[in-house]
Each structure stands twice: as C-alpha cells, then as structure tokens.
Amino acid sequence: MMNYESPKISVVMPVYNAEAYLKDAFKSILNQTFTDFEFIIVYDPSTDNSYKIIEDFSKIDKRIIILRNESILGLAESRTKGTKYAKGKYIAVADADDISISTRFEKQYKYMEKHNDCGVVGGFIELFDTESGKIIGVRKYYEDDSNLRNRIFLYCPIAQPVSMIRKEVFNNIGYYDPKYPLAEDLDLWFRIGMRYKFANIQEILLKYRVHKNSTTISKIQKMETMTLEIRNKYSSGYGYSMTLSDKIYNFGISTTKYIIPYKIKIWMFNFMRND
C-alpha cells in the first residue's frame, strides 16, 4: 500500500496544451507495476481542454497532485517547481505526450537502489509517428558511465523523457537552469556528472511521440545554439575534456546549423550516436 507521506518516487510532468495526447500519457503512468509514487502535474495555462482531463483523472486517483502556474513558466521552470515540491527519494521525469512502458518505474527504482553512486538512470526509447502509429526506430544509449561520459560532447548521455533522478542530486547541484529552456537537460547532465555516475537500462522503457509540434523539430535551431553554448561552457574547468573529434563535430554544427535540412541533421546525429 502506498505511503502518501513519503512515496518512493515523485513523477513530475509539465502540461501545456497537451489535450490530444494527455490521456495516453496519464494512463501509462497510473498503470505502472510500481505503485508507490506521487504524480505531480505542473499545469501551464492552456487554451485547450488539458485542465479538464487533469481534473477528471485526479478524481479517480489520489496520487495525482496538481500545481497550477499563474502564468506560463515553460518546461524548465515547471520541472523545477514540481521537483521542489516532490517528496519522493527519486524524481521520474515524464512528458505529457509520451508513453511510459508499464515496468519503467519498477526497473529504474531497483537499479537506483543497487547503485548509490548513480545520479540519473535512463533507458532506450522507441520513436513512433503520431499520425500513423508507425515505429520510426529505437534510440539506444550505452549502459556504463565511462562510455556515456566520453560521448557527452556529442549527444546527451540520458534521454530526458525516460530519466529517473536521485532527489538529493538537486540539493547538491541545483535545479534546471531557465537560461536553457530547450536544452535544460544537457546542462543538468553536465552538472550531475561532476558528482555522480550516469547509467541506462538496456531496454525500451518509453514510447516517444514524434509529431509536427515536437520541440526537436519546430525549434531545432534554437536548441542547437543552446546545446553548443552548454558544451562550450563545460569544455574546460568542470572535470570534462573535449577531444579533437568533439571539437570538429561541434564546429561543424555551429557553421551549418542554418544550412543543412532537418532530416539530414537527424541522419548525421544518428550516425554519430551509433558509432
């Protein structure tokens, strides 16, 4: 039975204009095999029926906690607000348009309990097209800290939508930096890696929805600018070292970000990831 005073996991999900996908996302959280969690929904004022859906679900599951923002805060600040409110030992990151595999929390919780030096654990994600439902591919991540750390200047070591973070981490290294609203996860991973290890469970733990409104498509140029800024920031003096190949790759991104079409960029990114 769940202990409402001290749940083992706090799920934090920002919600903004997510009516079309919200029910599937909620069901995937509430139907987890691991049940000792609180579900914190941070609601940005929306123009659709998102809040009505949130209210309906909150009436049937007492684990749901609603935090309403008076004005639009955005993802980074909403994640911080939910995380500060959280009572759990671990923070499970969740997005309003993705679907968590039913065993996600159970497997991540067990891993974190066995590895006290791990600050954040992720997993594989399955990408699927919203309109057709067709599986686009599976994005895999290395399991061990060494491989992930060695590639941190090429791509994120953890997929944020499927991450579980030790709550104490935020007390030690701070929260999401609102300066990087489209790359807040990468900045956080760099800071976590200064004191903790990275890890990924070698299974698909999340179904990631790809649609025309996805941040990675509509705002990719701004995201690239912030990503390059963060990588440059941590390239020296923070315990990381950028190799020559890292520098060449990032220079290439900086000089072609407004030229190369999105689809080609994705191909290049996947090529680098699958080395």
Rosetta blueprint (number, residue, H / E / L):
1 M L
2 M L
3 N L
4 Y L
5 E L
6 S L
7 P L
8 K L
9 I E
10 S E
11 V E
12 V E
13 M E
14 P E
15 V E
16 Y L
17 N L
18 A L
19 E H
20 A H
21 Y H
22 L H
23 K H
24 D H
25 A H
26 F H
27 K H
28 S H
29 I H
30 L H
31 N L
32 Q L
33 T L
34 F L
35 T L
36 D L
37 F E
38 E E
39 F E
40 I E
41 I E
42 V E
43 Y E
44 D L
45 P L
46 S L
47 T L
48 D L
49 N L
50 S H
51 Y H
52 K H
53 I H
54 I H
55 E H
56 D H
57 F H
58 S H
59 K H
60 I H
61 D L
62 K L
63 R L
64 I E
65 I E
66 I E
67 L E
68 R E
69 N L
70 E L
71 S L
72 I L
73 L L
74 G L
75 L H
76 A H
77 E H
78 S H
79 R H
80 T H
81 K H
82 G H
83 T H
84 K H
85 Y H
86 A L
87 K L
88 G L
89 K L
90 Y E
91 I E
92 A E
93 V E
94 A L
95 D L
96 A L
97 D L
98 D L
99 I E
100 S E
101 I L
102 S L
103 T L
104 R H
105 F H
106 E H
107 K H
108 Q H
109 Y H
110 K H
111 Y H
112 M H
113 E H
114 K H
115 H L
116 N L
117 D L
118 C E
119 G E
120 V E
121 V E
122 G E
123 G E
124 F E
125 I E
126 E E
127 L E
128 F E
129 D E
130 T L
131 E L
132 S L
133 G L
134 K L
135 I E
136 I E
137 G E
138 V E
139 R E
140 K L
141 Y L
142 Y L
143 E L
144 D L
145 D H
146 S H
147 N H
148 L H
149 R H
150 N H
151 R L
152 I L
153 F L
154 L L
155 Y L
156 C L
157 P L
158 I L
159 A L
160 Q H
161 P H
162 V H
163 S L
164 M E
165 I E
166 R E
167 K H
168 E H
169 V H
170 F H
171 N H
172 N H
173 I H
174 G L
175 Y L
176 Y L
177 D L
178 P L
179 K L
180 Y L
181 P L
182 L L
183 A L
184 E H
185 D H
186 L H
187 D H
188 L H
189 W H
190 F H
191 R H
192 I H
193 G H
194 M L
195 R L
196 Y L
197 K E
198 F E
199 A E
200 N E
201 I E
202 Q E
203 E E
204 I E
205 L E
206 L E
207 K E
208 Y E
209 R E
210 V E
211 H L
212 K L
213 N L
214 S L
215 T H
216 T H
217 I H
218 S H
219 K L
220 I H
221 Q H
222 K H
223 M H
224 E H
225 T H
226 M H
227 T H
228 L H
229 E H
230 I H
231 R H
232 N H
233 K H
234 Y L
235 S L
236 S L
237 G L
238 Y L
239 G L
240 Y L
241 S L
242 M L
243 T L
244 L H
245 S H
246 D H
247 K H
248 I H
249 Y H
250 N H
251 F H
252 G H
253 I H
254 S H
255 T H
256 T H
257 K L
258 Y L
259 I L
260 I L
261 P L
262 Y H
263 K H
264 I H
265 K H
266 I H
267 W H
268 M H
269 F H
270 N H
271 F H
272 M H
273 R H
274 N L
275 D L
